[in-house]
Each structure stands twice: as C-alpha cells, then as structure tokens.
Amino acid sequence: MPLIVRDHTWTQNQSTVYISLPLKGVKTANVHVICTDEYLKVRENVKL
C-alpha cells in the first residue's frame, strides 16, 4: 500500500537527484531502498 509523504525535500543537478525523506523513529540500518529511473520504494525491515 503506498504511503504519501508530504514533508520530503529534493534537489538535483545535471546528472543526479537527491531525495530526503524524514523517517521518524526508524533506524537507518533497518531501511531497505529500491530505486529505478521511474520508481522509488523505501521500506522498514521489520523482524517479527
């Protein structure tokens, strides 16, 4: 299920786009990121 993030920021130059997403309460070591030319997926690895 998609989650709409409204408080992101981004910058870009000729060859690169930088996206910043605030992930409050989430350790960066537990984040999985998939990025393609047209898709960005960020999810938290949760151990059950």
N, CA, C and O atoms as a MOPAC input file, in Angstrom:
PM7 MOZYME 1SCF
protein

 N      0.84500 1    -1.17100 1     0.00000 1
 C      0.00000 1     0.00000 1     0.00000 1
 C      0.89200 1     1.23600 1     0.00000 1
 O      1.75400 1     1.36300 1     0.86900 1
 N      0.71100 1     2.13700 1    -0.93900 1
 C      1.54000 1     3.34200 1    -0.99800 1
 C      1.24600 1     4.28800 1     0.16000 1
 O      0.12000 1     4.37900 1     0.64800 1
 N      2.26600 1     4.96700 1     0.56900 1
 C      2.15200 1     5.98300 1     1.60300 1
 C      2.59700 1     7.30400 1     0.99900 1
 O      3.69500 1     7.39700 1     0.45000 1
 N      1.76900 1     8.31000 1     1.09400 1
 C      2.10500 1     9.61500 1     0.54000 1
 C      2.88200 1    10.39500 1     1.58900 1
 O      2.37600 1    10.65300 1     2.68100 1
 N      4.10900 1    10.76700 1     1.25700 1
 C      4.96900 1    11.53100 1     2.15700 1
 C      4.94100 1    12.98100 1     1.70200 1
 O      5.33600 1    13.29400 1     0.58000 1
 N      4.47700 1    13.85700 1     2.56800 1
 C      4.32100 1    15.25600 1     2.19600 1
 C      5.49300 1    16.13600 1     2.61700 1
 O      5.63200 1    17.25000 1     2.11100 1
 N      6.33600 1    15.66300 1     3.52900 1
 C      7.41000 1    16.51500 1     4.02400 1
 C      8.78800 1    16.08300 1     3.52000 1
 O      9.76700 1    16.13500 1     4.26400 1
 N      8.86400 1    15.65900 1     2.26200 1
 C     10.14200 1    15.31200 1     1.65500 1
 C     10.77000 1    16.55400 1     1.02100 1
 O     10.08600 1    17.54100 1     0.74900 1
 N     12.06700 1    16.49000 1     0.79300 1
 C     12.75500 1    17.54500 1     0.05100 1
 C     13.60300 1    16.88200 1    -1.02300 1
 O     13.98700 1    15.71900 1    -0.89400 1
 N     13.88800 1    17.61300 1    -2.06300 1
 C     14.75100 1    17.08700 1    -3.11000 1
 C     15.50500 1    18.21700 1    -3.78800 1
 O     15.04300 1    19.35700 1    -3.84700 1
 N     16.66700 1    17.87000 1    -4.29100 1
 C     17.48300 1    18.77000 1    -5.10100 1
 C     18.01900 1    17.96000 1    -6.26600 1
 O     18.02300 1    16.73000 1    -6.23100 1
 N     18.46200 1    18.64500 1    -7.27600 1
 C     19.01800 1    17.93000 1    -8.42200 1
 C     20.07500 1    18.77400 1    -9.10300 1
 O     20.10500 1    19.99800 1    -8.97600 1
 N     20.94400 1    18.08400 1    -9.83000 1
 C     21.88500 1    18.75600 1   -10.71200 1
 C     21.76900 1    18.08500 1   -12.07300 1
 O     20.79400 1    17.38100 1   -12.33500 1
 N     22.72700 1    18.29100 1   -12.91900 1
 C     22.65700 1    17.77600 1   -14.29400 1
 C     22.50700 1    16.25200 1   -14.34700 1
 O     21.83900 1    15.73200 1   -15.24100 1
 N     23.11800 1    15.53500 1   -13.40500 1
 C     23.14400 1    14.07600 1   -13.50700 1
 C     22.55100 1    13.32100 1   -12.31600 1
 O     22.40700 1    12.10000 1   -12.38100 1
 N     22.20300 1    14.01800 1   -11.23100 1
 C     21.80200 1    13.32800 1   -10.01000 1
 C     20.61800 1    14.01100 1    -9.34300 1
 O     20.50100 1    15.23700 1    -9.36000 1
 N     19.74100 1    13.20100 1    -8.75400 1
 C     18.63500 1    13.70800 1    -7.94200 1
 C     18.84900 1    13.20400 1    -6.51600 1
 O     19.08700 1    12.01500 1    -6.30200 1
 N     18.76300 1    14.11300 1    -5.54200 1
 C     18.90300 1    13.77900 1    -4.12800 1
 C     17.54600 1    13.95100 1    -3.45500 1
 O     16.95300 1    15.02800 1    -3.51500 1
 N     17.05600 1    12.89500 1    -2.81400 1
 C     15.75800 1    12.92000 1    -2.13900 1
 C     15.98300 1    12.69200 1    -0.65000 1
 O     16.70800 1    11.77800 1    -0.25700 1
 N     15.36300 1    13.52100 1     0.17000 1
 C     15.46000 1    13.38700 1     1.61900 1
 C     14.07400 1    13.10400 1     2.18400 1
 O     13.14200 1    13.88500 1     1.99400 1
 N     13.95000 1    11.97000 1     2.88500 1
 C     12.68300 1    11.56400 1     3.49900 1
 C     12.86700 1    11.47700 1     5.00500 1
 O     13.72800 1    10.72800 1     5.46700 1
 N     12.09000 1    12.21300 1     5.78400 1
 C     12.19000 1    12.07200 1     7.23300 1
 C     11.52500 1    10.76700 1     7.67700 1
 O     10.34200 1    10.54500 1     7.41600 1
 N     12.28400 1     9.92000 1     8.33900 1
 C     11.75900 1     8.64300 1     8.83500 1
 C     11.85800 1     8.66000 1    10.35100 1
 O     12.78200 1     8.08600 1    10.92600 1
 N     10.92600 1     9.30300 1    10.98000 1
 C     10.94700 1     9.48400 1    12.43100 1
 C     10.77200 1     8.14800 1    13.14600 1
 O      9.83700 1     7.39700 1    12.86500 1
 N     11.68500 1     7.86200 1    14.07500 1
 C     11.60400 1     6.64000 1    14.85600 1
 C     12.10000 1     5.39800 1    14.14500 1
 O     11.90100 1     4.29000 1    14.64400 1
 N     12.74600 1     5.54600 1    12.98400 1
 C     13.23400 1     4.40200 1    12.21700 1
 C     14.75500 1     4.47300 1    12.14800 1
 O     15.31500 1     5.51000 1    11.79300 1
 N     15.42400 1     3.37000 1    12.48900 1
 C     16.88000 1     3.31200 1    12.38200 1
 C     17.26100 1     3.13300 1    10.91900 1
 O     16.66300 1     2.32300 1    10.21100 1
 N     18.25300 1     3.88900 1    10.46800 1
 C     18.65300 1     3.80800 1     9.06100 1
 C     19.16700 1     2.41800 1     8.69300 1
 O     19.08900 1     2.02400 1     7.52900 1
 N     19.68700 1     1.67500 1     9.65600 1
 C     20.15800 1     0.31600 1     9.38100 1
 C     19.00400 1    -0.62100 1     9.03800 1
 O     19.22900 1    -1.68100 1     8.45300 1
 N     17.78000 1    -0.25300 1     9.39000 1
 C     16.60500 1    -1.09200 1     9.14300 1
 C     15.81400 1    -0.67000 1     7.90900 1
 O     14.69200 1    -1.13500 1     7.71200 1
 N     16.37100 1     0.19300 1     7.08800 1
 C     15.65400 1     0.71000 1     5.92000 1
 C     16.17300 1     0.03900 1     4.65300 1
 O     17.38200 1    -0.07500 1     4.44900 1
 N     15.25900 1    -0.39500 1     3.81700 1
 C     15.58000 1    -1.01400 1     2.52900 1
 C     15.09600 1    -0.06500 1     1.42900 1
 O     13.93600 1     0.34700 1     1.43000 1
 N     15.98600 1     0.28100 1     0.49000 1
 C     15.65200 1     1.23400 1    -0.57000 1
 C     15.83100 1     0.56800 1    -1.92300 1
 O     16.85700 1    -0.05900 1    -2.18600 1
 N     14.82000 1     0.70900 1    -2.78300 1
 C     14.90000 1     0.27800 1    -4.17500 1
 C     14.64000 1     1.50700 1    -5.03300 1
 O     13.64800 1     2.21000 1    -4.84100 1
 N     15.52800 1     1.76000 1    -5.97200 1
 C     15.39700 1     2.95000 1    -6.81500 1
 C     15.68700 1     2.59500 1    -8.26700 1
 O     16.70300 1     1.97000 1    -8.57000 1
 N     14.78900 1     2.99700 1    -9.16000 1
 C     14.99900 1     2.86500 1   -10.59700 1
 C     14.79300 1     4.23700 1   -11.22600 1
 O     14.59000 1     5.22000 1   -10.51400 1
 N     14.84400 1     4.31200 1   -12.53100 1
 C     14.64200 1     5.59200 1   -13.21700 1
 C     13.24900 1     6.17200 1   -12.98500 1
 O     13.06900 1     7.38800 1   -13.05500 1
 N     12.26500 1     5.32100 1   -12.71000 1
 C     10.88700 1     5.80400 1   -12.57700 1
 C     10.20600 1     5.40100 1   -11.27000 1
 O      9.00700 1     5.63000 1   -11.11100 1
 N     10.94600 1     4.80400 1   -10.33200 1
 C     10.30600 1     4.23600 1    -9.14000 1
 C     11.23700 1     4.35900 1    -7.94200 1
 O     12.44200 1     4.13700 1    -8.05600 1
 N     10.67300 1     4.71200 1    -6.79700 1
 C     11.41800 1     4.74100 1    -5.54000 1
 C     10.59000 1     4.02300 1    -4.48400 1
 O      9.43300 1     4.37100 1    -4.25000 1
 N     11.18400 1     3.02400 1    -3.85100 1
 C     10.49700 1     2.28800 1    -2.78900 1
 C     11.39500 1     2.29700 1    -1.55700 1
 O     12.56500 1     1.92200 1    -1.62400 1
 N     10.83400 1     2.72700 1    -0.43600 1
 C     11.54700 1     2.74300 1     0.83800 1
 C     10.69300 1     1.98300 1     1.83400 1
 O      9.51300 1     2.28900 1     2.00700 1
 N     11.28500 1     0.98800 1     2.49400 1
 C     10.52100 1     0.23600 1     3.48100 1
 C     11.40700 1    -0.09400 1     4.66700 1
 O     12.63100 1    -0.15200 1     4.55500 1
 N     10.76600 1    -0.30700 1     5.79600 1
 C     11.47800 1    -0.68000 1     7.01000 1
 C     11.49100 1    -2.19600 1     7.12200 1
 O     10.45300 1    -2.84400 1     6.99000 1
 N     12.67200 1    -2.76200 1     7.36500 1
 C     12.78700 1    -4.19800 1     7.59800 1
 C     12.34500 1    -4.47600 1     9.02200 1
 O     13.03600 1    -4.10900 1     9.97200 1
 N     11.20700 1    -5.11500 1     9.17400 1
 C     10.65000 1    -5.39100 1    10.49400 1
 C     10.83200 1    -6.87100 1    10.79700 1
 O     10.41600 1    -7.73100 1    10.02100 1
 N     11.45800 1    -7.16000 1    11.93400 1
 C     11.61300 1    -8.55000 1    12.35900 1
 C     10.41800 1    -8.93600 1    13.20700 1
 O     10.09400 1    -8.26100 1    14.18400 1
 N      9.77200 1   -10.01300 1    12.83500 1
 C      8.60400 1   -10.48600 1    13.58900 1
 C      9.00400 1   -11.50700 1    14.61100 1
 O      8.15300 1   -12.01700 1    15.34000 1

